């Protein structure tokens, strides 16, 4: 059996948007890390490398770096929409 492992240091949330060509993603463990992709696979790829770049930028700026999540999860869900009161 060939299992694929997603190696991320932080949890990731991928959200399907109203546009079927775009997915938004962010990490609840890594403040300020967010982006978009064209598929779930694209989001996973961009997240893996984007998290590393984000950490590098935090280091360069002397900002605190969150501890890696010992059990990171990947959640795929529908976009959370904010309701605006009339």
ZADO-1210 file (C-alpha; in nm, 4 decimals, padded with zeros to 6 digits):
<atoms>
<atom x="00.0000" y="00.0000" z="00.0000" code="UNK" pos="1"/>
<atom x="00.1323" y="00.3431" z="-00.0956" code="UNK" pos="2"/>
<atom x="00.0195" y="00.6103" z="00.1505" code="UNK" pos="3"/>
<atom x="00.0840" y="00.9778" z="00.0941" code="UNK" pos="4"/>
<atom x="00.1811" y="01.1801" z="00.3951" code="UNK" pos="5"/>
<atom x="00.1326" y="01.5540" z="00.4064" code="UNK" pos="6"/>
<atom x="00.4224" y="01.7013" z="00.5967" code="UNK" pos="7"/>
<atom x="00.3124" y="02.0277" z="00.7523" code="UNK" pos="8"/>
<atom x="00.4430" y="02.1801" z="01.0751" code="UNK" pos="9"/>
<atom x="00.1177" y="02.3630" z="01.1445" code="UNK" pos="10"/>
<atom x="-00.2521" y="02.2877" z="01.1001" code="UNK" pos="11"/>
<atom x="-00.4188" y="02.4025" z="00.7811" code="UNK" pos="12"/>
<atom x="-00.7761" y="02.4953" z="00.6948" code="UNK" pos="13"/>
<atom x="-00.8765" y="02.4909" z="00.3280" code="UNK" pos="14"/>
<atom x="-01.2069" y="02.6535" z="00.2367" code="UNK" pos="15"/>
<atom x="-01.4061" y="02.5991" z="-00.0829" code="UNK" pos="16"/>
<atom x="-01.5292" y="02.9335" z="-00.2140" code="UNK" pos="17"/>
<atom x="-01.8281" y="03.0322" z="-00.4262" code="UNK" pos="18"/>
<atom x="-01.5905" y="03.0340" z="-00.7249" code="UNK" pos="19"/>
<atom x="-01.5120" y="02.6689" z="-00.8094" code="UNK" pos="20"/>
<atom x="-01.1687" y="02.7741" z="-00.9396" code="UNK" pos="21"/>
<atom x="-01.0422" y="02.9065" z="-00.6066" code="UNK" pos="22"/>
<atom x="-00.9877" y="02.7719" z="-00.2577" code="UNK" pos="23"/>
<atom x="-00.8731" y="02.9880" z="00.0323" code="UNK" pos="24"/>
<atom x="-00.6424" y="02.8510" z="00.3002" code="UNK" pos="25"/>
<atom x="-00.4879" y="02.9605" z="00.6270" code="UNK" pos="26"/>
<atom x="-00.3245" y="02.8192" z="00.9368" code="UNK" pos="27"/>
<atom x="-00.4885" y="02.8742" z="01.2762" code="UNK" pos="28"/>
<atom x="-00.1447" y="02.7997" z="01.4292" code="UNK" pos="29"/>
<atom x="00.0507" y="03.0544" z="01.2244" code="UNK" pos="30"/>
<atom x="-00.0899" y="03.4064" z="01.2547" code="UNK" pos="31"/>
<atom x="-00.0961" y="03.6017" z="00.9298" code="UNK" pos="32"/>
<atom x="-00.0466" y="03.2993" z="00.7043" code="UNK" pos="33"/>
<atom x="-00.3117" y="03.2857" z="00.4337" code="UNK" pos="34"/>
<atom x="-00.3325" y="03.2377" z="00.0580" code="UNK" pos="35"/>
<atom x="-00.5379" y="03.0900" z="-00.2258" code="UNK" pos="36"/>
<atom x="-00.5050" y="02.7933" z="-00.4579" code="UNK" pos="37"/>
<atom x="-00.6849" y="02.6465" z="-00.7571" code="UNK" pos="38"/>
<atom x="-00.7433" y="02.3019" z="-00.6020" code="UNK" pos="39"/>
<atom x="-00.7022" y="02.1241" z="-00.2702" code="UNK" pos="40"/>
<atom x="-00.3746" y="01.9769" z="-00.3964" code="UNK" pos="41"/>
<atom x="-00.2528" y="02.3216" z="-00.5039" code="UNK" pos="42"/>
<atom x="-00.3365" y="02.4585" z="-00.1577" code="UNK" pos="43"/>
<atom x="-00.1430" y="02.1783" z="00.0123" code="UNK" pos="44"/>
<atom x="00.1621" y="02.2376" z="-00.2075" code="UNK" pos="45"/>
<atom x="00.1506" y="02.6160" z="-00.1608" code="UNK" pos="46"/>
<atom x="00.0941" y="02.5795" z="00.2141" code="UNK" pos="47"/>
<atom x="00.3955" y="02.3526" z="00.2644" code="UNK" pos="48"/>
<atom x="00.6362" y="02.5963" z="00.0985" code="UNK" pos="49"/>
<atom x="00.4499" y="02.9092" z="00.2056" code="UNK" pos="50"/>
<atom x="00.4723" y="02.8161" z="00.5741" code="UNK" pos="51"/>
<atom x="00.8492" y="02.7836" z="00.5423" code="UNK" pos="52"/>
<atom x="00.8727" y="03.1247" z="00.3741" code="UNK" pos="53"/>
<atom x="00.6447" y="03.2770" z="00.6402" code="UNK" pos="54"/>
<atom x="00.8707" y="03.1416" z="00.9176" code="UNK" pos="55"/>
<atom x="01.1769" y="03.2829" z="00.7377" code="UNK" pos="56"/>
<atom x="01.0145" y="03.6263" z="00.7241" code="UNK" pos="57"/>
<atom x="00.9271" y="03.6112" z="01.0938" code="UNK" pos="58"/>
<atom x="01.2919" y="03.5226" z="01.1731" code="UNK" pos="59"/>
<atom x="01.4237" y="03.8068" z="00.9539" code="UNK" pos="60"/>
<atom x="01.2004" y="04.0555" z="01.1341" code="UNK" pos="61"/>
<atom x="01.2861" y="03.9229" z="01.4799" code="UNK" pos="62"/>
<atom x="00.9257" y="03.8240" z="01.5469" code="UNK" pos="63"/>
<atom x="00.8227" y="03.5262" z="01.7605" code="UNK" pos="64"/>
<atom x="00.7882" y="03.1933" z="01.5820" code="UNK" pos="65"/>
<atom x="00.5075" y="02.9655" z="01.7024" code="UNK" pos="66"/>
<atom x="00.6020" y="02.6150" z="01.8122" code="UNK" pos="67"/>
<atom x="00.5293" y="02.3515" z="01.5509" code="UNK" pos="68"/>
<atom x="00.2034" y="02.1682" z="01.6110" code="UNK" pos="69"/>
<atom x="00.2870" y="01.8119" z="01.7239" code="UNK" pos="70"/>
<atom x="-00.0309" y="01.6816" z="01.5594" code="UNK" pos="71"/>
<atom x="-00.1204" y="01.9180" z="01.2760" code="UNK" pos="72"/>
<atom x="-00.4491" y="01.8614" z="01.0974" code="UNK" pos="73"/>
<atom x="-00.5795" y="01.9518" z="00.7535" code="UNK" pos="74"/>
<atom x="-00.9454" y="02.0543" z="00.7469" code="UNK" pos="75"/>
<atom x="-01.1370" y="02.1043" z="00.4241" code="UNK" pos="76"/>
<atom x="-01.4626" y="02.2929" z="00.4604" code="UNK" pos="77"/>
<atom x="-01.6974" y="02.5332" z="00.2892" code="UNK" pos="78"/>
<atom x="-01.6138" y="02.9005" z="00.3137" code="UNK" pos="79"/>
<atom x="-01.7287" y="03.0597" z="00.6365" code="UNK" pos="80"/>
<atom x="-01.9345" y="03.3620" z="00.5454" code="UNK" pos="81"/>
<atom x="-01.9910" y="03.6521" z="00.7790" code="UNK" pos="82"/>
<atom x="-02.3462" y="03.7726" z="00.8079" code="UNK" pos="83"/>
<atom x="-02.3863" y="04.1485" z="00.8083" code="UNK" pos="84"/>
<atom x="-02.6649" y="04.2871" z="01.0207" code="UNK" pos="85"/>
<atom x="-02.9125" y="04.5109" z="00.8350" code="UNK" pos="86"/>
</atoms>
